[in-house]
Amino acid sequence: MKEEDFLDGIKIFPLWENIKLTEQYSVSFRLAGENILLSLPVGDSSGEGLSLFLVKRKEFLQEIGLYDRIHIELKDYSQLQGKVSKNNRMIFTRHLLEEKKRGCLLGLMGFNGPPFIRWSFELGKRLYSRDFPLHLYKTFDEAMKEALLL
């Protein structure tokens, strides 16, 4: 397993790379430090893409032992293509609220989001900020610094 130095001694382990979910959508999952999930989706998540992403995300968390432990998710939105449908936004919102209810996901720190994703995060913060830490940052470094504070 190759590891890369990151910020303030935090190591990032590239564990699952380029997992094909659909013809137009793939994801890589990495572990940063001991409890930070780094999700790197690429392509168009429409159709079943998002549901398949959530299935693989759960499998990854189970494999590395974080599914039932407190963790934070950092998600890179820079490689997403197309708009996210209202149905997929609702699926993702329900997923986040279920994760929060289970008591293991401390928050979602997105970064590199295009305008549509920024708008979605702003709306989500207004609706669910009391229930769930949801933030979108301009860069990976900003998101990681904030995640380390949780």
Secondary structure, 3 states (H helix, E strand, C coil): CCCEECCCCCEEEEEEEEEEEECCEEEEEEEECCCEEEEEEEEECCCCHHHHHHHHHHHHHHHHCCCCCCEEEEEECCCEECCCCHHHHHHHHHHHHHHHHHCCEEEEEEECCCHHHHHHHHHHHHHHCCCCCEEEECCHHHHHHHHHHC
